[in-house]
């Protein structure tokens, strides 16, 4: 069943190319999309309306349930890590639903590459559009005028919009998103190391127990979190006040994206745990399976999460 799509989004150029190649029909295209793709003005009605979520981190897809579900499956097959956060009834049309979809790091990167096939596009384009749209426009104007300086322009844009603000702040915040789209309680710490690929920061704890390790938190304990741009996991290591390792917690997630405040990723539920001096073990595999069975993630993302977890298990096994 081919659907007619109306797209109004910061991802519009890439989505138009992606969907046209799959024989979707684009209706009522914006003037910019008409120019880029040589499309004629169209007043046809749409089957599916695609718009940005308010935070620009994904899409709201509105239409009949069957069409919306088919489109979601299409996105998950083509972009690897789109996550369905929720489907709710449309208040405007009782025959329609609205699907809220997250487009994490892998999806954005694929869309960047697709957009590059149409128009001059910098690496991390869609993330930069969220962070600082004006700075991105200025940088891509420079790219158009001088394509050979691409690498320099990309480095300067990332440095000015992400690395320098983070370095100046000295505080790192993890935007650790749940598959429901809700953020967990903020994890913040003091910046220790920073470069274009890596953040390391230190956290302190109150009383309680360590997640996964099932060990008590001692007075003066601290944690070191290591984040690598594009990585499919985040490493948390826990230490006593004397510096003795207590254990390690590897959170499996969508590719880490660096932002001026720290980093953002979506938790894929499954984790790898290793207590000091012991072999690693896996937790919450069934939660990952449930995400796949209920359609929140596609089979490719489930397989990738388990591939990452299995690789960690092998590398950490003593």
Protein Blocks (a to p, Z undefined) as FASTA:
>chain_A
ZZddddddfklmmmmmmmmmnopacehiafklmmmnopacdfbdcfbdcdddfklpaccd
dddfklmmmmmmmmmmmnopaccfbdcddfkbmkbccddddddfklmmmmmmmmmmmocc
dehklmmmmmommlmmmmmmmmmmmmmlmmmmmmmmmmmmmmmmmmmnopacdddddfko
pacdddddddfbdcfkbccddddddedddehjlpacdehiacdddddehiabdcdddddf
kopafbdcddddddddddfklpadddehiacdddehiacddehklmmmmmmmnomacfkl
mmmmmmmmmmmmmmmpZZ
